[in-house]
Amino acid sequence: MSDTITTLPVVVENDGRTLTDLIDARRAELRASLVEHGGLLFRGFDVGGVDGFDAVVRALAGEPLVYTERSSPRHSIKGRVYTSTDYPPDEEIFLHNENSYQARWPLTLFFWCVSPPETQGATPLADVRRVYELIDPAVREEFVRRRWMLVRNFHGDFGTRWQEVFNTDDRAEVEAYAAANRIALEWVGKDGLRTRAVRDVVHQRPGRTPRAGSTTPRSST
């Protein structure tokens, strides 16, 4: 069965094989389609639960990253498989590049629908290469020249605690992580933390159109 080619995503239908078997047989082709079109939608497969989903991720993209520098409420289902968000269903998450404020960010994201929403479910996608092309070149050049700074404030009164963000209660571990990832930090008061990180706005893969990172500098509290 041939894949359905659209601008985004490419739809890959069940051809009778398990999803991991299909990926093993077509990995290079699927990876090329992902790079060219920006997304793949595997339709009609029995993923096989959380363990099967983890196997699919590893088959197509290798070892998952450790989820750190968290900025959105979610929880681990098992290992490195997480809920997409723990926000209530009436809240909206705007389009963004996942964790692009980090020194290391994921190159491939995987979503698996376990419980279809009762109403108005949607996972919007956008080709950021196209978004980049639509931005005024003068604006792009200014962002590239200036770069951007992310300032985050963690305290016990509101928002995510630094212990949750960095997956540890040990301040020395946080300091070591910050040093390795170009993050300046300042301990504030009894149990508060302020971090600052200057990041590039544009990331470019060889031979590909640049993509914008988090181009809206903001302070997270």
N, C-alpha and C positions, 0 to 999 in steps of 0.2 A: 504494500500500500504506500503510495507516495504521500509526502508531507504536503500540507496546505501552506503555501507561501504567501504571506501578507507582509505588509511593512513591519508590523510588530504586533504579536509574536508569530513565530513559525509554529503551526499546529502539527504535532506528531501523534498520530492515532495508534491505538493498540493494534498490533498485527499478529497477536496470538502468543508472542513471547512475553516473558516477564520483563519489567522495565529495566532491571539491571542487565539482563541478557541482551536486550536491544541496545543499551548504552555500550556494553562491551563490544558488540559487533559494529557499532557505528560511531564510536567515540570521536574520532578525528573529524568526521563529517558533521556531527552535531556541534562540536566545539567551533568549527568554521562557521556554521549557520548562526550560532550564538553571537559570534564576533561581528558578523556581517549585518544581522537583523536586530540584534539587541535583546532578544528573548525567545524562549522556547516554551510551548504549552503542551505538556504530555496529557493526552485525553483518553479516558476509558481504561486506565490501568488500575489494578489492585495493588496499591503501594506496599501493603503488608505491614501496616502499623508503624509505630515510631522506629522500630529496628530496621524495617524495610526502607523507610524514608532516609534514615542515616546511611544505609547502604547505597541508595541512589545518589546521595550527595557525594559520597566518597568515590563512587564509580565514575562520575562525570567531572568532579573538580578536585578530588584528593582530600587531604586532611582538613577538616573545618578549623577555622580560627577560634581561639579562645575569645569569648565575648567580654570585652572590658571597655572602660570609659563609657559606661552606659548613660543614656540620656532619656530613655523611654521606659515606662513600667512594663515589664514582661517577666515571665518566670520560666525556669527550665522544666521541660517535660521529662527529658532523660538525656543525660550527657550534655552535648552541645546542640541539642534540638530544643528550641524555645517557642513559646507562643509568639505570634507576630506582635501583639500588643495586649496589654491588660486594660486599656482604656475602655470605657463603656461604649456600646454600639452606636450611641447617638453622637459621639465625637468623631471628628474628621481629622485625618493625618494628611497633610499636604505633601505633594510630590517632593522628593528629596533624594540625594545621593547618600546611600547608607554609610554612616560613620566616616564621611569624607573629611571630618575634622581631625581624624587620627593620623599618626605618622604611618600606620599600616592599616589598610582598609580592605574589606572583602572585595574580590574581583567578580564573584558570582554569588547571587542570592537565590535561595530556594524557598518556595512557598508550597504548602500542601494543605488543601481544604479538608479538614476532618468533619466539621459540622457546618453545612451550608447555612448561611444566614436566612432567617425567615422572610425578611424584606430588605430590599435596597442594598444587597451585597455588591461590592465592587472592589477590584484591585487595579487602580489606574496605572498605566505605564506610559512613559515618554522616552523618546530617543534623545538623550541629552546632547548628542552630537548635533542634532538638528536645533535644539534649544540654543546651543552655543553659537551656531551660525546666525540665529535671529537677533542676537544681542549686538547693539551698535559696536563696531570695531573700536571706536575711541573709548567706550566704556570698558570693553574687554581689556584693552591695553593698559588702562589705568589700574584695574584690579590686578593684572599680572605684575605691574611695576610695584604697587604698594603692598601686595599680599594682603592678608587679613589676620586679625587676632581674635581668638575665642577666649573669653573670660568666663569662668564658671565659679560659682560660690556654693559651697556645701555647708549646711548647718542643720541642727536638729529640729528647727521650728517648722521648716517648709521644704518640700522637694525631696529629691533623692539624697541619701546620706553617702558620704565618701566611701564608707565601708562597703556599700552595695555597688557603687560605681567601679571600684577597683578590686572587688572580690577578696578583700582582706581587712582584718582589724589592726594589722601591724603597720605602724607609720613608716618604719624603715623600708618595708616592701614597697609602699607607695612612693617613697622618695627615690628608691632604686628604679622603679618603673618610669617615674617622671624624668630622671636623668637619661635613661635609655631612649626616651621618646620625645625629647626636646620640649619638655613641659616645665615651666617655672612654677613653683608652688610656694605658698605662704600659709603656715598654720595660724589660724585666727581664733583667739579666745580659748575656751576650754576644749572644744571639740569641733571647731570649724576649719574649713580649708578653702583657700582661693587658688585657682590655677589659671595660668595664662599660656597660650600656645599660639605661635605665629605659623601659619600654614600657607602653602601655595594655593592659589585659586584654581589653576588649570593643571590637569594631569594629562599627559600625552603618552600613548603607547606607540611604539615604532610603526610607522606607516599608516597611522590612523589619525582621524580628525581629533583634535583635543576635546576633552570634556571638562565642563566646569565642576568645581567642587561645591562647597558651601559658600555661595557668593553673597550671602546675607549675614554679615557679622552680627553677632548678638551676644548678650550676656545672659547666661543661664543661671537661674537662682533656684 
